[in-house]
Amino acid sequence: MEQNKDKTINRQNLTKRRLVLFVLFSIVLGWICFFLIPLLDLSYGEGLSTAILAGAMFTPTISNLLTRLITKEGFQKLYLRPNLKGNLKKYLLIFFAPTVLVYLSCVFYFLIFPHQFDPELTVLKEILAAGGSAGVPVQSLLMISILQSLLLGPVINIIPTLGEELGWRGYLLPKLREFFSDPVALVITGVIWGIWHAPVIAIGHNYGTDYPGYPWLGILAMIVFCVTLGIIEGYATIKLDSAVPAAMIHSTVNATAALPIYLAKSGYNPILGPAITGLVGGLPLMIVAVALLVIVIRSKSVTSPS
């Protein structure tokens, strides 16, 4: 009896060490990438800075692998298998529902702030003009963007989003579930994910730099968004025992994030919206996340942790 208790304590201590190592690796490696942008005096969103941000998305997976190597954990459970058998209906829902939810969020925001809707689609016209395609009907570009995100959104960014999700949902979340209830583990994962973004938010990611309370309010809004999206992605991960659904949802969000901005007039407050990263633009996602948390609380656990 005493021997079993000692084994349990030793296992828990080892898991704690792995958790600490993973979080440290993720924060340090990710922040090194993010801080390279101002250190190299690069312009955010252009050229080399875009490549650096893309590389940063793989640091959670690298942290996962480093932690496994250092602690001799092995690579038995990477959450990389999609587990499609018997789950095709769930995957169909994951393929289309997030895109529809983003579109509903866009409609919701402009119902709250109708004066910010731009029927002239000025932003898209400027994009066409900058690309030398000023003669192309702006409505055609909008429809192409909508169809592309609906049909390709879940897979168009799947490689870089897997780079994040094999870390956050494929390693951090399962480890946290060994110590906390599922709702708490889902929220903590989202908070850490949001904090990981802090330097790039300060540089201007998602919210720019010209808003009241910069950069702290932007960092807080990003943490709220990451908790919200993290609950949705984490629920899908636990239900399907795979990080692939989370990467699909993440890919969809990345592919559709710009749509509300295309429809907005200048002068909006990015902390509120129109993108789903805003506190108002993201309200429909928050409602879904709260509903999933309620489901998890009532069922106590979606599945047993691995």
C-alpha positions as CSV (number, residue, x, y, z in Angstrom):
1,M,0.0,0.0,0.0
2,E,2.8,2.4,1.0
3,Q,4.8,1.4,-2.0
4,N,1.9,2.2,-4.3
5,K,1.5,5.6,-2.7
6,D,5.2,6.4,-3.2
7,K,5.0,5.4,-6.8
8,T,2.0,7.7,-7.3
9,I,3.8,10.6,-5.6
10,N,6.9,10.0,-7.7
11,R,4.8,9.9,-10.9
12,Q,3.1,13.1,-9.9
13,N,6.4,14.9,-9.2
14,L,7.7,13.8,-12.5
15,T,4.6,15.1,-14.3
16,K,5.0,18.4,-12.5
17,R,8.6,18.7,-13.7
18,R,7.5,18.0,-17.2
19,L,4.8,20.6,-17.0
20,V,7.3,23.2,-15.7
21,L,9.9,22.3,-18.3
22,F,7.3,22.5,-21.2
23,V,5.9,25.9,-20.1
24,L,9.4,27.3,-19.7
25,F,10.6,26.0,-23.0
26,S,7.5,27.3,-24.8
27,I,7.7,30.8,-23.3
28,V,11.5,31.2,-23.7
29,L,11.6,29.8,-27.3
30,G,8.4,31.6,-28.4
31,W,9.5,34.9,-26.8
32,I,12.9,34.7,-28.4
33,C,11.2,34.5,-31.8
34,F,8.8,37.4,-31.0
35,F,11.6,39.6,-29.6
36,L,13.7,39.1,-32.8
37,I,11.3,41.3,-34.7
38,P,12.0,44.6,-32.7
39,L,15.6,43.6,-32.1
40,L,16.2,43.3,-35.8
41,D,14.2,46.5,-36.4
42,L,11.7,44.7,-38.6
43,S,8.3,46.0,-39.6
44,Y,5.5,43.8,-38.1
45,G,3.6,41.9,-40.8
46,E,6.1,42.3,-43.6
47,G,8.9,40.1,-45.0
48,L,11.1,38.4,-42.6
49,S,8.9,39.2,-39.6
50,T,6.1,37.1,-41.1
51,A,8.5,34.2,-41.4
52,I,9.7,34.6,-37.8
53,L,6.1,34.5,-36.6
54,A,5.4,31.4,-38.6
55,G,8.5,29.8,-37.1
56,A,7.3,30.8,-33.6
57,M,4.2,28.7,-34.1
58,F,6.3,25.6,-34.0
59,T,7.9,26.3,-30.6
60,P,5.2,24.6,-28.6
61,T,5.8,21.3,-30.5
62,I,9.6,21.8,-30.2
63,S,9.0,22.3,-26.4
64,N,6.9,19.1,-26.3
65,L,9.7,17.1,-27.9
66,L,12.5,18.7,-25.8
67,T,10.6,17.9,-22.6
68,R,10.1,14.3,-23.6
69,L,13.7,13.9,-24.5
70,I,15.1,15.5,-21.3
71,T,12.7,13.6,-19.0
72,K,13.0,10.4,-21.0
73,E,9.2,10.3,-21.4
74,G,9.2,8.8,-24.8
75,F,6.9,9.5,-27.7
76,Q,4.1,7.1,-27.2
77,K,1.2,9.6,-27.0
78,L,1.6,12.6,-29.3
79,Y,-2.1,13.1,-30.0
80,L,-1.2,13.2,-33.7
81,R,-3.5,10.5,-34.9
82,P,-6.8,12.0,-36.1
83,N,-8.9,8.9,-35.0
84,L,-11.3,9.3,-37.9
85,K,-13.0,5.9,-37.4
86,G,-16.4,6.3,-36.0
87,N,-16.0,10.1,-35.8
88,L,-16.7,11.3,-39.3
89,K,-19.8,13.3,-38.3
90,K,-17.8,15.0,-35.5
91,Y,-15.1,15.9,-38.1
92,L,-17.7,17.3,-40.5
93,L,-19.0,19.5,-37.6
94,I,-15.4,20.6,-36.9
95,F,-14.8,21.3,-40.6
96,F,-17.7,23.7,-41.1
97,A,-19.1,24.9,-37.7
98,P,-16.1,27.1,-36.8
99,T,-16.3,29.0,-40.1
100,V,-20.1,29.5,-39.6
101,L,-19.5,30.7,-36.0
102,V,-16.9,33.3,-37.2
103,Y,-19.4,34.6,-39.8
104,L,-22.1,34.8,-37.1
105,S,-19.7,36.6,-34.9
106,C,-19.2,39.1,-37.7
107,V,-22.9,39.7,-38.1
108,F,-23.3,40.0,-34.4
109,Y,-20.7,42.7,-34.1
110,F,-22.2,44.8,-36.9
111,L,-25.6,44.5,-35.4
112,I,-24.2,46.0,-32.2
113,F,-22.2,48.6,-34.1
114,P,-24.0,49.2,-37.4
115,H,-22.4,52.5,-38.1
116,Q,-19.0,50.7,-38.4
117,F,-20.2,48.5,-41.3
118,D,-18.7,49.7,-44.7
119,P,-21.0,48.7,-47.6
120,E,-18.4,50.2,-50.0
121,L,-15.9,47.6,-48.9
122,T,-13.1,50.2,-48.9
123,V,-10.5,47.9,-47.4
124,L,-10.9,45.3,-50.1
125,K,-10.8,48.0,-52.8
126,E,-7.5,49.2,-51.3
127,I,-6.1,45.6,-51.3
128,L,-7.1,45.2,-55.0
129,A,-5.5,48.5,-55.9
130,A,-2.3,47.7,-54.1
131,G,-2.1,44.4,-56.0
132,G,-2.7,46.0,-59.4
133,S,-6.1,44.5,-59.7
134,A,-8.3,47.6,-59.3
135,G,-10.6,46.5,-62.2
136,V,-11.7,43.3,-60.4
137,P,-15.2,43.6,-58.9
138,V,-14.7,43.9,-55.1
139,Q,-17.8,41.7,-54.5
140,S,-16.1,38.8,-56.4
141,L,-13.0,39.0,-54.1
142,L,-15.3,39.0,-51.1
143,M,-17.1,35.9,-52.3
144,I,-13.9,34.1,-53.2
145,S,-12.6,34.9,-49.6
146,I,-15.8,33.5,-48.1
147,L,-15.8,30.3,-50.2
148,Q,-12.1,29.8,-49.6
149,S,-12.4,30.0,-45.9
150,L,-15.5,27.8,-45.8
151,L,-14.0,25.0,-48.0
152,L,-10.3,25.3,-47.2
153,G,-10.1,27.1,-43.8
154,P,-9.7,24.0,-41.6
155,V,-6.7,22.8,-43.7
156,I,-5.1,25.8,-45.3
157,N,-3.0,26.6,-42.3
158,I,-2.9,23.1,-40.7
159,I,0.9,22.6,-40.6
160,P,1.7,25.8,-38.5
161,T,-1.4,25.4,-36.4
162,L,-0.4,21.8,-35.6
163,G,2.9,23.3,-34.6
164,E,1.1,25.1,-31.8
165,E,-1.6,22.5,-31.0
166,L,0.7,19.5,-30.5
167,G,2.1,21.6,-27.7
168,W,-0.9,23.3,-26.1
169,R,-3.6,20.7,-26.6
170,G,-1.3,17.7,-27.3
171,Y,0.9,18.0,-24.2
172,L,0.0,20.8,-21.8
173,L,-3.7,20.0,-21.5
174,P,-3.3,16.2,-20.9
175,K,-0.7,16.9,-18.2
176,L,-2.9,19.5,-16.5
177,R,-5.8,17.1,-16.5
178,E,-3.8,14.8,-14.2
179,F,-3.9,17.5,-11.5
180,F,-7.1,19.5,-12.2
181,S,-10.7,19.0,-13.2
182,D,-11.3,19.3,-17.0
183,P,-12.8,22.8,-16.7
184,V,-9.9,24.1,-14.7
185,A,-7.3,22.4,-17.0
186,L,-9.0,23.9,-20.1
187,V,-8.9,27.4,-18.6
188,I,-5.3,27.2,-17.4
189,T,-4.2,26.0,-20.8
190,G,-5.9,29.0,-22.4
191,V,-4.3,31.4,-19.9
192,I,-0.8,30.1,-20.6
193,W,-1.5,30.2,-24.4
194,G,-2.5,33.8,-24.1
195,I,0.5,34.8,-22.0
196,W,2.7,33.2,-24.6
197,H,1.3,35.7,-27.1
198,A,2.2,38.8,-24.9
199,P,5.3,40.0,-26.7
200,V,3.7,39.7,-30.2
201,I,0.6,41.5,-29.0
202,A,2.8,44.4,-27.8
203,I,4.4,44.5,-31.2
204,G,1.0,44.9,-32.8
205,H,-0.5,41.5,-33.6
206,N,-4.3,41.4,-33.7
207,Y,-4.9,44.8,-32.1
208,G,-2.2,47.1,-33.5
209,T,-0.6,49.7,-31.2
210,D,-3.0,52.6,-31.3
211,Y,-5.7,51.8,-28.7
212,P,-6.4,53.0,-25.2
213,G,-4.5,50.9,-22.6
214,Y,-1.9,49.7,-25.0
215,P,-0.3,47.1,-24.6
216,W,-1.8,45.7,-21.4
217,L,-5.4,45.8,-22.5
218,G,-4.5,44.0,-25.8
219,I,-2.6,41.3,-23.8
220,L,-5.6,40.9,-21.5
221,A,-8.0,40.7,-24.5
222,M,-5.8,38.1,-26.1
223,I,-5.8,36.0,-22.9
224,V,-9.6,36.1,-22.9
225,F,-9.7,35.1,-26.5
226,C,-7.2,32.2,-26.0
227,V,-9.2,30.9,-23.0
228,T,-12.3,31.1,-25.1
229,L,-10.9,29.4,-28.2
230,G,-8.8,27.1,-26.0
231,I,-11.9,25.7,-24.3
232,I,-13.5,24.9,-27.7
233,E,-10.3,23.4,-29.1
234,G,-9.6,21.5,-25.9
235,Y,-13.0,20.0,-25.7
236,A,-12.6,18.7,-29.3
237,T,-9.2,17.3,-28.4
238,I,-10.5,15.5,-25.4
239,K,-13.6,14.1,-27.2
240,L,-11.5,12.8,-30.2
241,D,-8.3,12.0,-28.3
242,S,-6.3,14.0,-30.8
243,A,-4.8,17.4,-31.3
244,V,-5.8,17.4,-35.0
245,P,-9.3,18.8,-34.4
246,A,-7.8,21.7,-32.4
247,A,-5.4,22.4,-35.3
248,M,-8.3,22.4,-37.7
249,I,-10.3,24.9,-35.6
250,H,-7.2,27.0,-35.1
251,S,-6.6,26.9,-38.9
252,T,-10.2,28.0,-39.6
253,V,-9.9,31.0,-37.2
254,N,-6.6,32.1,-38.8
255,A,-8.1,31.8,-42.3
256,T,-11.3,33.7,-41.5
257,A,-9.9,36.3,-39.0
258,A,-9.6,39.1,-41.6
259,L,-13.1,38.9,-43.0
260,P,-14.8,41.2,-40.4
261,I,-12.0,43.8,-40.9
262,Y,-12.7,43.8,-44.7
263,L,-16.2,44.9,-43.9
264,A,-15.4,47.6,-41.3
265,K,-14.8,51.3,-41.7
266,S,-11.6,52.7,-40.2
267,G,-11.6,54.1,-36.7
268,Y,-12.9,51.0,-34.8
269,N,-11.5,49.9,-31.5
270,P,-9.7,46.6,-32.1
271,I,-10.1,45.6,-28.4
272,L,-13.9,45.4,-29.1
273,G,-13.8,44.0,-32.6
274,P,-14.8,43.6,-35.4
275,A,-12.5,40.5,-35.4
276,I,-13.3,37.6,-33.1
277,T,-10.2,38.5,-31.1
278,G,-12.2,41.5,-29.8
279,L,-14.3,41.4,-26.6
280,V,-17.5,42.1,-28.5
281,G,-16.6,40.4,-31.8
282,G,-15.7,37.3,-29.8
283,L,-18.9,37.1,-27.7
284,P,-20.6,34.3,-29.8
285,L,-17.4,32.2,-29.3
286,M,-17.5,33.0,-25.6
287,I,-21.1,31.7,-25.4
288,V,-20.1,28.4,-27.1
289,A,-17.1,28.1,-24.8
290,V,-19.3,28.7,-21.7
291,A,-21.8,26.1,-22.9
292,L,-19.1,23.5,-23.4
293,L,-17.7,24.3,-19.9
294,V,-21.2,23.7,-18.5
295,I,-21.4,20.4,-20.4
296,V,-18.0,19.3,-19.0
297,I,-18.9,20.4,-15.4
298,R,-22.2,18.4,-15.5
299,S,-20.5,15.3,-16.9
300,K,-17.5,15.9,-14.5
301,S,-15.1,14.7,-17.2
302,V,-15.3,14.3,-21.0
303,T,-13.1,11.2,-20.9
304,S,-10.5,9.9,-18.5
305,P,-7.1,11.6,-18.9
306,S,-4.5,9.5,-20.7
